[in-house]
C-alpha cells in the first residue's frame, strides 16, 4: 500500500471524530500509520466528491508554496502556517490521532 498524501492524512484525522468510521492504525512493522485499505479508499472517494485540489507546475514550488500560505487561508497546511487560526487545533488533532494509533494493536 502506498503512503497517503498529506491532504489525505489531514482529512482523515479530522474525519476520525465524525461518523466516517475512520481509524488511524499502525501497520506492518508498526512504524507506519494508515487508515487501512478500505478507510483510504473511502476517504479518497469522499475527497473526490467534496474536495477541490489544484496544482501548478513550477520550477521552484517551495517559493510559490510560501507565498500562497502567506496570502490565503489554507488551514490544512501546518508548515509555515502558524498564523492560521486552525493551526494549533489541527496540530492537537494530529497528535491525539497518532497517540491513539500507537496505543492500539498493529492492524493486519
N, C-alpha and C positions, 0 to 999 in steps of 0.2 A: 504494500500500500504506500502510495506516495505521501509526502509530508503536506499537510494542509497549508493553504496560504494564510498570511496574516489576517486578511479580511475574514476568511472562514473561521479562524481561531477566535477572533474578537467577537464575531456574530454568534458563534456557538456558545461562548462563555456567557454572553449576555442572555442568550436564549435558555440557558440551563434553568433559570428560575421561573421560566414561563412553562406553559403546558406543552412544550415541544417534545418532551421525553428525551432530551439530550443529556448525556452524562460524560464528562471528560474522564478518560481512564488511561492507566498505564498499559502499554502493550509490549510484546517482545521481551527484551531483557529487563523492562521496567523503567527504562530511561526516557522513552518516547511517550508523549501524551497525544491521544486522539479521541474522537467521538465514535470510533468504530466504523466499519464499512457502512452499515445501514444509517447510522447517525450522520456520517459525512455525506452520504447520498441524499438524505432528507434535507440537510442544511443547504447543500448545493442546489437542490430543486427550489427551496424557499428563496434563496438568493436570486436564482434565475427569474423567479416570478415577481420579486419585490425590490431587489437592489438595483441601483444604477452604478455601473462601473465604467469609467472612462480611462483611456490610456493614450499616450502620445509618445512617439519615438523622439528621443532627444540624445544628443552626443554626451551630455553631462547631466543625467537625470537627477543627481543629488542636488544640483544647484536649483533646478526647477522645483524639486520637492520642497526645499526650504522656503522658496518664495510662495508656493501655494499654501503651505501650512501657515505662514505668517499672514496671508491675505484672506484666507477663507476659514469657515467653521468646519473643521474636519475632525469630529470627536473621536473617531476610532484610531487615529494616529497618536501614539504616545511620544515617539521620538520628536524632539524639537517642538513640543506642543504643550508645555506646562501651562501656558497662558489660557488654554481652553478650560472652560468651567467643568467639563466632564472628565478631565484628566485624572484627578485623584480618585474619583468613583470607579472609573474603568480599571485603574491600577489595582484598586482594592478587590474588585470582582475577579480580575485575573489571578491575583494572589490566592484568594479563597478557593477558586476552582482548582488551581494547581495543588494546594494543600489537601483538599478533599480527595483529589485523584490519587495522590501519593499515599493516602491513608487506606485506600481500597485495594483489594487484591488485584493482581495483574490480570487483565482481561485476555481471553484467547483470541 
